[in-house]
């Protein structure tokens, strides 16, 4: 019979990397998912100079309408954090207006994750609540959702 020889247990001496980002690090520091109509936007914040990229393009190129760009960037204006973070957005579904609203919702959620003190300001502006309005479906026997065919008495 063999004797029971125990092997010495060595402790795991891996260095623990802190969760906060380092100055040259390009990992996201916050993220948020926004939705509006049929659009879904995934928003990632990184430390930076305020550059906003939507689906690999600058947001000025992606959203040609000034109202969409203004609507999308309004959470930064309210919280006075414009130019502090680089924002990378992946958005799909819906049209440009719905996508701009989804990006705004995602930016709002990411800002709240960064600093919970922003929540009351953003909540008062109505940015925290998801806009649940959708297009009403077309009904059979009519040309649209509410439109009726013209009535003819004779």
N, C-alpha and C positions, 0 to 999 in steps of 0.2 A: 504494500500500500504506500501511496505517496503522501507526504505531509502537506498540509494546507498552507501554502506560502502566499502571503498577501503581497500584492504589489502596492507600492506607495502611490497615494492619490496626489496628483499635482493640481494646483489651483489654476483656473483659467485667468491668465494675466493679460487679456486683450485690453487695449485702451478704448475707453468709451468716448465716442465722438459726441460733442454737445449738440442739442437739437437746434440751437440758434445758428444762423448762417454766418459764415466767415466773410471777411470783406471781399475776397475774390471768388466767392462761391456763387453759383448760378442756380441753386435749387430754389423752388418756390418757398416763400415764407408764409403764404396764406393762399387759400383758394376758396372758390364759391361756385355753386351751380345756380344759374338763373333760368327761368322759364317765362315765356310769354306767347300766347296763342299756340302755334305749332312749333315754335323755335326753342332750342335748348342751347345754352351757352355755358361752357366750362371756362372759368376765369382763374388765372394763376398770377400772383403778385411775386415780384422779385425786387430786391434792393436795386435802385437805379435812378434814372433821371427823368422819368415820366414818359418814356416811349411806349406807345400802345400798338400792339400787333394783333390783327384779326385774321385768322386763317392764313397766316404767313405773309400778309400784306399790311401796310400801314392803315390805320383806321380812317384816314382821310381818303385813301383810294377805295376802301371797301364800302364806306358809307358816303355816297356822293352828296346827299342832302345835309345841309347845315343843321337842320332841326334834329335829325337822327344823331349827329355827332354831339350836339349840345345836350340832348336827352341822355345819351350814353355817359357823358362826362360829368353830369350834374351831381352825383354823390361826392366826387372829389371837391367840387366847389363848395358844397354844404359843410364838409368836414375840414376844409382848408388843408387838404393833403395833396393838392395837384403838384405833380413833378417830383414826388418823393419815391414812387414805385414804378418799375417797369411792369407793364401788364401784357400778358400773353393770353389770347382768347381763342378758343375753338368753338365755333358756333355752326349749327346745322338746323335745317328745317325752317319752314315758314318763309315769309318775305323779309325785306329789309327793315320795315317798321317793327315787326315782331322780333326780329333778331336784335335790333337796337334796344328794345325793351328788355329782352332776355339778358343782354350784356349788362344793362344798368342794374338789374336784379342780382346778377352774379357779382358785380363789383360791390354792391351794397352788402351782400353776405360776407364777402372776403374782408371788407373793412371792419365789419362787426367782429369777425374772428380775431382781427389784429388788435382792436381796441373796443371793448364793450361800451365805453363812454360815448361812442358815436351813435349808438342805437336810438336814444331818444330824439336826436336831431333828424336822423334818417326816417324814423317812424312817423314823426310829425309831418314830414314831406310826402309820406305815402310810399316810400321806396321799399320798405321791408316786406309788405304784403304782396303776395303774388297776384297779378291781375288775372283773374280766372275767366274773363270774358272770352268767348270763342264764337266762331261763325255758326249761325243757326243753320241747321240742315234744310235742304230743299224737300218740300212735301210733294207727294204724288198728286196729280190732277191740277197742279199749279205751275206757273213758270219759275217760281222762286220760293224762298222761305215764307214770305208773307204776301207777295204779289199774287193777284188773282187775274185770270183771263178776263178780258173786257166783257161786261154784261150786255147782252142784246135782248131787248124786250120782244122784238119781232124778227 
